[in-house]
Amino acid sequence: MSPLDSYSQIVAGVAAELTGKVASLRVPRRGAGRAGESLGSAVVYTSDGFLLTNAHVVGNAQSGTASFGDGTSVPFTTVGADPLSDLAVLRAAGPTPPPAKLGEADELVVGQLVVAVGNPLGLAGSVTAGVVSALGRSLPTRSGSAARLVEDVIQTDAALNPGNSGGALADSEARVVGINTAVAGVGLGLAVPVNATTRKIISTLMQHGRVRRAYLGLVSAPAPLPAQLRERWGRANGLRVAEVVPGGPAARAGLRAGDLLLTAAGQPVEKAQDLQRLMFDDAIGRPLAITVFRNGALVDVIAQPDELVAA
């Protein structure tokens, strides 16, 4: 028998490292007078039983069962779920395999090999391999009336099905760089990245069970900077304000439709995600300095974000 080629060796190595650390979830669902269950996957996150999955996998369920490839099953409780990032943290009420190693999604490049590991049916694991097809994609999510974009979503050609949601997307070193989500449909591989922003979300869910977010009350889109500003600021884009919610924090601060946002909290803003990553609990009720370009002049305003209420 000929030895495995290098590609197969890498994929097989990642599979061997991770399949035992990805659980199959059975989550009870009730609705319209009928009881049932949904299936998904979860990744062992810590040595003391915390698991990571997608918020849409657990929904409103407070508990369920996690099964591993070695045949063991343990009940879990939902510690916290954040639909606006499609992440949830679970706690297993029993022993789990060792945690998976985490990587850094912000270091990925298009064309890089990635391996998706799920456990959709409690079998020995489901493994598909592919490459990073695109980076910086945005995934629309919603919680009540609150809508948000999950930033910097990873797109791959590693095929996924709904049972793989909540499983691991790993690099060639078997480091988890994303949590797979199949909400976009079968055959399109998307993953919520593991990076500084999502680590903060995960930590907050573990400590507090929910994520509080700040709210500015504006709609914006990337727009090119005028030539003189490109040279001065050393970049090509800002954020054009398309709409300001009446009575919201942005409106109270004097921001207007047509303003071109350049910085917020001293940080450059070129895309919606740059503003979103500032909108966590520590920004609620605190002054937020914003610089905009308006009618040929730079204008500084101070906004005070409210708490985003998902209702």
Sequence and secondary structure as in RCSB ss.txt:
>XXXX:A:sequence
MSPLDSYSQIVAGVAAELTGKVASLRVPRRGAGRAGESLGSAVVYTSDGFLLTNAHVVGNAQSGTASFGDGTSVP
FTTVGADPLSDLAVLRAAGPTPPPAKLGEADELVVGQLVVAVGNPLGLAGSVTAGVVSALGRSLPTRSGSAARLV
EDVIQTDAALNPGNSGGALADSEARVVGINTAVAGVGLGLAVPVNATTRKIISTLMQHGRVRRAYLGLVSAPAPL
PAQLRERWGRANGLRVAEVVPGGPAARAGLRAGDLLLTAAGQPVEKAQDLQRLMFDDAIGRPLAITVFRNGALVD
VIAQPDELVAA
>XXXX:A:secstr
     HHHHHHHHHHHHHGGGEEEEEEEEEETTEEEEEEEEEEE STTSEEEE HHHHTT SEEEEE TTS EEE
EEEEEEETTTTEEEEEESS       B  GGG  TT EEEEEE TTSSS EEEEEEEEEEEEEEEEEETTEEEEE
EEEEEESS   GGGTT EEE TTS EEEEEE TT TT EEEEE SHHHHHHHHHHHHHSS  BEE  EEEEEEE 
 HHHHHHHT SEEEEEEEE TTSHHHHTT  TT EEEEETTEE  SHHHHHTT BGGGTTS EEEEEEETTEEEE
EEE  EE    
